[in-house]
Amino acid sequence: MSKILLTGGGTAGHVTPNIALLPSLKEQGFEIKYIGSYDGIEKKLIEEQGIEYVGISSGKLRRYMSAKNFTDPFRVIKGYGEAKKFIKEYKPDILFSKGGFVSVPVVLAAKKYKIPIIIHESDMTPGLANKISIPYAVKICHNFPETAKYLPEGKSVLTGSPIRRELLSGNKISGLNICNFSANKPVIMVVGGSLGAAAINSIIRESLDELLKTYQIVHLCGNGKIDSSLDNIAGYKQFEYVKGDLKDLFAMSDIVVSRAGANAICEIQALKKPSILIPLSAKASRGDQILNAKSFKNQGFSEVIEEENLTKELLLDTINKVYNNKNKYIDAINNSQSSCAVDIIMSVINDTINF
């Protein structure tokens, strides 16, 4: 039985692709363990899958000045020691890393013990954690064709982003029942990411009176971001975070308003949902979501609103445009080249182990 060690964390986007691989890994008889941070979102998500989870110390890799920049390196060094100890005992055949700051000490520890490392990069350009880790990888799987030019020659493999199987099996009626929605009125799903998106949450709530004249809205607003004063408004249902029922909420939704994290938009694409993408601004990020969103707009899958330009009027106009022309966006998705990322990644994993 081959042993695989998975790592990645910090946000759900660094965990859900790993979760998408679990059914295939189990079917092929892999022994699976996961390393993440002590108490990050990845711990809860992985333990719910019945996978043994090991927590290590971690420090965030920041591009800005912070007092924690002076203390976090010591947390990373501690995490490196903890990862080394675990890897020495577990002796995995391969490490699959989805990135995020917790992955760096794990990758370095795996390299020390000559464990083959595969990295997955979802965004158009590699994030800081993956930039540090890429020199130690034997293969780098990636989501966008444009990413190959940022990767070492001979190491890149265009795979797409793995999608959780269960998302493809949603039931529209179940979704409507969960939200107590009518089948006679279109539904907008609003997704701000696992950590929520204050700008999106705010503009949606500001626009509710107008939106609810035409649409029903299911709003995934992030941990601690529910506005209880809006709980009893007909046609509006809010959740912090949705797990098992997410497939049904997607199934009932006609269009999606979302951030432009790579994993989120690939799920939207796989489910063939027209979308309005509101990427995280360059002021608050390295700009990867802006590049992701532009790629989807250029392919005809989505419309894009930059956060700096986000107004109630522009949001309403764009939602109406996308809903009224939804078949055009669906046709573009149907005509795109799509691949089964899980199958390709599993081939890369098996080929690497058997090399």
C-alpha positions as CSV (number, residue, x, y, z in Angstrom):
1,M,0.0,0.0,0.0
2,S,1.4,3.4,-1.0
3,K,1.5,6.1,1.5
4,I,0.6,9.7,0.6
5,L,1.0,12.8,2.8
6,L,-1.2,15.8,1.9
7,T,-0.6,19.4,3.0
8,G,-2.1,22.8,2.4
9,G,-4.0,25.3,4.5
10,G,-4.8,28.8,5.5
11,T,-8.1,29.1,3.5
12,A,-10.6,26.6,2.2
13,G,-9.1,27.1,-1.3
14,H,-5.9,25.4,-0.1
15,V,-7.8,22.4,1.2
16,T,-10.8,21.6,-1.0
17,P,-8.6,20.4,-4.0
18,N,-7.0,17.9,-1.6
19,I,-10.4,16.8,-0.4
20,A,-11.4,16.3,-4.1
21,L,-8.6,13.8,-4.5
22,L,-9.6,11.7,-1.4
23,P,-12.2,9.4,-3.1
24,S,-9.8,8.4,-5.9
25,L,-6.9,8.0,-3.4
26,K,-9.0,5.7,-1.3
27,E,-10.3,3.7,-4.3
28,Q,-6.7,3.1,-5.3
29,G,-5.8,1.9,-1.8
30,F,-3.5,4.8,-0.7
31,E,-2.9,5.3,3.0
32,I,-3.6,9.0,3.6
33,K,-2.5,11.4,6.2
34,Y,-2.6,15.2,6.3
35,I,-0.4,17.9,7.8
36,G,-1.8,21.4,8.5
37,S,-1.6,24.1,11.1
38,Y,-2.7,23.5,14.7
39,D,-6.1,25.2,14.4
40,G,-6.6,26.4,10.8
41,I,-9.7,25.8,8.8
42,E,-8.0,22.8,7.2
43,K,-8.1,20.9,10.5
44,K,-11.9,20.9,10.7
45,L,-12.4,20.2,7.0
46,I,-9.9,17.2,7.0
47,E,-11.1,15.6,10.2
48,E,-14.6,15.6,8.9
49,Q,-13.3,13.4,6.0
50,G,-12.1,10.8,8.5
51,I,-8.4,11.4,7.6
52,E,-5.7,11.4,10.3
53,Y,-4.6,15.0,10.8
54,V,-1.3,16.2,12.2
55,G,-1.0,19.8,13.4
56,I,2.2,21.7,13.3
57,S,3.3,25.2,14.2
58,S,3.1,27.7,11.3
59,G,3.8,31.3,10.5
60,K,2.2,33.5,7.8
61,L,4.4,34.6,4.9
62,R,3.7,38.3,4.7
63,R,4.5,40.8,2.0
64,Y,3.9,43.8,4.3
65,M,5.3,45.1,7.5
66,S,4.0,43.5,10.7
67,A,5.4,42.9,14.1
68,K,4.6,39.2,13.6
69,N,7.2,39.1,10.8
70,F,9.8,39.0,13.6
71,T,8.1,36.1,15.5
72,D,6.6,34.0,12.7
73,P,10.0,32.7,11.4
74,F,10.4,31.0,14.8
75,R,7.0,29.3,14.4
76,V,8.0,28.1,10.9
77,I,11.3,26.7,12.3
78,K,9.3,24.9,15.0
79,G,6.9,23.6,12.3
80,Y,9.8,22.4,10.2
81,G,11.1,20.3,13.2
82,E,7.6,18.9,13.8
83,A,7.1,18.0,10.2
84,K,10.6,16.3,10.0
85,K,9.7,14.2,13.1
86,F,6.4,13.1,11.6
87,I,7.7,12.4,8.1
88,K,10.6,10.4,9.5
89,E,8.1,8.2,11.4
90,Y,5.5,8.0,8.7
91,K,7.8,7.5,5.7
92,P,5.4,8.6,3.0
93,D,6.0,7.6,-0.6
94,I,5.0,11.0,-1.8
95,L,3.9,14.5,-0.6
96,F,1.1,16.4,-2.4
97,S,1.1,20.1,-1.5
98,K,-1.7,22.5,-2.3
99,G,0.2,25.5,-0.9
100,G,-0.6,28.1,1.7
101,F,1.9,29.1,4.4
102,V,1.7,25.9,6.4
103,S,2.9,23.9,3.4
104,V,6.4,25.4,3.3
105,P,8.0,23.6,6.4
106,V,6.3,20.4,5.3
107,V,7.9,20.6,1.8
108,L,11.3,21.4,3.2
109,A,11.0,18.5,5.6
110,A,10.0,16.1,2.8
111,K,12.9,17.3,0.7
112,K,15.3,16.5,3.6
113,Y,14.1,12.9,3.6
114,K,14.1,12.7,-0.2
115,I,10.3,12.3,-0.4
116,P,9.1,13.1,-4.0
117,I,7.0,16.3,-3.9
118,I,4.1,17.3,-6.2
119,I,2.7,20.8,-5.9
120,H,-0.6,22.1,-7.2
121,E,-0.9,25.8,-8.1
122,S,-4.5,27.0,-8.7
123,D,-3.9,30.6,-9.5
124,M,-2.5,32.2,-12.7
125,T,0.8,33.0,-11.0
126,P,2.4,31.0,-8.1
127,G,1.8,32.3,-4.6
128,L,4.7,33.1,-2.2
129,A,4.5,29.7,-0.5
130,N,4.6,27.8,-3.7
131,K,7.4,30.0,-5.1
132,I,9.5,28.9,-2.1
133,S,8.5,25.3,-2.6
134,I,8.7,24.9,-6.4
135,P,12.5,24.3,-6.6
136,Y,12.0,21.2,-4.4
137,A,9.1,19.7,-6.5
138,V,9.4,17.0,-9.1
139,K,6.1,18.2,-10.8
140,I,3.9,21.3,-10.5
141,C,0.3,20.8,-11.5
142,H,-1.5,24.0,-12.6
143,N,-4.9,25.3,-13.5
144,F,-4.4,27.9,-16.2
145,P,-2.3,27.3,-19.4
146,E,-0.7,30.7,-18.9
147,T,0.9,29.5,-15.6
148,A,3.4,27.3,-17.4
149,K,5.7,30.2,-18.3
150,Y,6.2,30.9,-14.6
151,L,7.3,27.3,-13.8
152,P,10.6,25.4,-14.4
153,E,10.7,23.8,-17.8
154,G,9.9,20.1,-17.7
155,K,8.1,20.2,-14.3
156,S,4.8,21.8,-15.2
157,V,1.7,19.7,-15.9
158,L,-1.6,21.3,-17.0
159,T,-4.2,19.5,-14.9
160,G,-7.0,22.0,-14.0
161,S,-8.2,22.2,-10.5
162,P,-9.8,19.1,-8.9
163,I,-13.5,19.4,-8.2
164,R,-15.3,17.5,-5.4
165,R,-17.5,14.8,-6.9
166,E,-20.4,15.5,-4.7
167,L,-20.8,19.0,-6.1
168,L,-21.9,17.5,-9.4
169,S,-24.8,15.6,-7.8
170,G,-26.9,18.4,-6.4
171,N,-30.7,18.5,-6.4
172,K,-32.5,21.7,-7.2
173,I,-35.6,20.9,-5.3
174,S,-33.6,20.1,-2.2
175,G,-31.8,23.4,-2.4
176,L,-35.1,25.3,-2.7
177,N,-36.5,23.4,0.3
178,I,-33.4,24.2,2.4
179,C,-33.9,27.9,1.7
180,N,-37.7,27.9,1.6
181,F,-37.5,29.4,-1.8
182,S,-40.0,29.4,-4.6
183,A,-39.4,27.4,-7.9
184,N,-41.0,30.3,-9.9
185,K,-38.3,32.9,-9.2
186,P,-34.6,32.8,-10.2
187,V,-31.9,32.3,-7.6
188,I,-28.6,34.1,-7.2
189,M,-25.9,32.5,-5.1
190,V,-23.5,34.9,-3.5
191,V,-20.1,33.4,-2.3
192,G,-17.5,35.5,-0.5
193,G,-15.0,32.7,0.2
194,S,-14.5,30.8,3.4
195,L,-13.3,33.9,5.2
196,G,-16.1,36.1,3.9
197,A,-15.8,39.2,1.8
198,A,-16.9,42.4,3.5
199,A,-17.3,44.4,0.3
200,I,-19.5,41.8,-1.3
201,N,-21.6,41.2,1.8
202,S,-22.2,44.9,2.2
203,I,-23.2,45.7,-1.4
204,I,-25.5,42.7,-1.6
205,R,-27.3,43.7,1.6
206,E,-27.4,47.3,0.5
207,S,-29.1,46.1,-2.8
208,L,-31.5,43.6,-1.3
209,D,-34.7,45.7,-1.8
210,E,-34.0,46.0,-5.5
211,L,-32.7,42.5,-6.0
212,L,-35.5,40.7,-4.2
213,K,-38.0,42.2,-6.7
214,T,-36.7,39.9,-9.3
215,Y,-34.5,37.3,-7.6
216,Q,-34.1,35.1,-4.5
217,I,-30.7,35.2,-2.9
218,V,-28.7,32.6,-1.0
219,H,-25.8,34.3,0.6
220,L,-22.7,32.4,1.9
221,C,-21.2,35.3,3.9
222,G,-18.4,33.8,5.9
223,N,-17.6,32.9,9.5
224,G,-19.2,35.4,11.9
225,K,-20.5,37.5,9.1
226,I,-24.3,36.8,9.3
227,D,-26.5,39.8,9.8
228,S,-29.3,38.5,12.1
229,S,-31.5,41.6,11.4
230,L,-32.0,40.1,7.9
231,D,-32.9,36.6,9.1
232,N,-36.7,36.8,8.3
233,I,-36.7,38.5,4.9
234,A,-38.6,36.4,2.4
235,G,-36.4,35.3,-0.5
236,Y,-33.1,35.9,1.3
237,K,-31.2,33.1,3.1
238,Q,-27.8,33.5,4.6
239,F,-25.2,31.0,5.8
240,E,-21.8,31.4,7.3
241,Y,-20.4,28.3,5.5
242,V,-22.1,25.3,3.9
243,K,-20.8,21.8,3.6
244,G,-23.0,18.9,2.6
245,D,-25.8,21.0,1.3
246,L,-23.6,23.1,-1.0
247,K,-24.3,20.9,-4.0
248,D,-28.0,21.5,-3.7
249,L,-27.6,25.2,-3.3
250,F,-25.5,25.3,-6.4
251,A,-28.1,23.1,-8.3
252,M,-30.9,25.6,-7.6
253,S,-28.9,28.7,-8.5
254,D,-29.2,30.4,-11.9
255,I,-26.2,32.6,-11.5
256,V,-23.4,33.1,-9.0
257,V,-21.7,36.2,-7.6
258,S,-18.3,35.3,-6.2
259,R,-14.8,36.3,-5.4
260,A,-12.3,35.0,-8.0
261,G,-10.3,32.5,-6.0
262,A,-9.2,29.8,-8.5
263,N,-10.8,26.8,-6.8
264,A,-14.1,28.6,-6.4
265,I,-14.4,29.7,-10.0
266,C,-13.3,26.3,-11.3
267,E,-16.2,24.8,-9.3
268,I,-18.5,27.4,-10.8
269,Q,-17.2,26.5,-14.3
270,A,-17.6,22.7,-13.7
271,L,-21.2,23.3,-12.6
272,K,-21.8,25.5,-15.7
273,K,-23.1,28.5,-13.8
274,P,-22.9,32.0,-15.3
275,S,-21.1,34.3,-12.9
276,I,-20.2,37.8,-11.8
277,L,-16.7,37.8,-10.4
278,I,-15.6,40.5,-7.9
279,P,-11.9,39.8,-7.4
280,L,-10.0,40.8,-4.3
281,S,-8.3,44.1,-5.0
282,A,-4.6,44.4,-5.8
283,K,-4.4,46.6,-2.7
284,A,-5.4,43.7,-0.5
285,S,-3.6,40.9,-2.3
286,R,-0.9,40.0,-4.8
287,G,-3.5,40.4,-7.6
288,D,-4.0,36.7,-8.5
289,Q,-7.8,36.9,-8.3
290,I,-7.8,39.8,-10.8
291,L,-5.8,37.7,-13.3
292,N,-8.1,34.7,-12.7
293,A,-11.2,36.8,-13.3
294,K,-9.8,38.3,-16.5
295,S,-9.1,34.9,-17.9
296,F,-12.7,33.8,-17.2
297,K,-14.1,36.9,-18.7
298,N,-11.9,36.5,-21.8
299,Q,-13.2,33.0,-22.2
300,G,-16.8,34.2,-22.0
301,F,-17.6,32.5,-18.8
302,S,-18.1,35.5,-16.6
303,E,-18.5,39.2,-16.2
304,V,-16.1,41.0,-13.9
305,I,-16.5,44.0,-11.5
306,E,-13.4,45.4,-9.9
307,E,-13.9,46.0,-6.2
308,E,-12.9,49.6,-6.5
309,N,-15.7,50.2,-9.0
310,L,-18.3,48.2,-7.1
311,T,-21.6,50.2,-6.7
312,K,-25.2,49.2,-6.2
313,E,-26.1,50.4,-9.7
314,L,-23.3,48.5,-11.4
315,L,-24.0,45.3,-9.5
316,L,-27.7,45.4,-10.4
317,D,-27.0,46.1,-14.1
318,T,-24.4,43.3,-14.3
319,I,-26.6,40.8,-12.6
320,N,-29.4,41.5,-14.9
321,K,-27.1,41.4,-17.9
322,V,-25.8,38.0,-16.9
323,Y,-29.1,36.5,-16.0
324,N,-30.8,37.8,-19.2
325,N,-28.0,36.3,-21.3
326,K,-27.2,33.3,-19.2
327,N,-27.3,30.8,-22.1
328,K,-24.5,32.7,-23.8
329,Y,-22.2,32.1,-20.8
330,I,-23.3,28.5,-20.5
331,D,-22.6,27.9,-24.2
332,A,-19.1,29.3,-23.7
333,I,-18.4,27.0,-20.8
334,N,-19.8,24.0,-22.8
335,N,-17.5,24.9,-25.7
336,S,-14.4,25.2,-23.6
337,Q,-11.8,22.5,-23.3
338,S,-12.3,20.8,-20.0
339,S,-10.4,17.9,-18.5
340,C,-10.8,15.7,-15.5
341,A,-8.3,17.2,-13.1
342,V,-8.6,14.4,-10.6
343,D,-7.7,11.7,-13.1
344,I,-4.7,13.6,-14.5
345,I,-3.4,14.4,-11.0
346,M,-3.8,10.8,-10.0
347,S,-1.7,9.8,-13.0
348,V,1.0,12.2,-12.0
349,I,1.0,10.9,-8.5
350,N,1.2,7.2,-9.6
351,D,3.8,7.9,-12.3
352,T,6.0,9.7,-9.7
353,I,5.7,6.9,-7.2
354,N,6.5,4.3,-9.8
355,F,9.4,6.2,-11.4
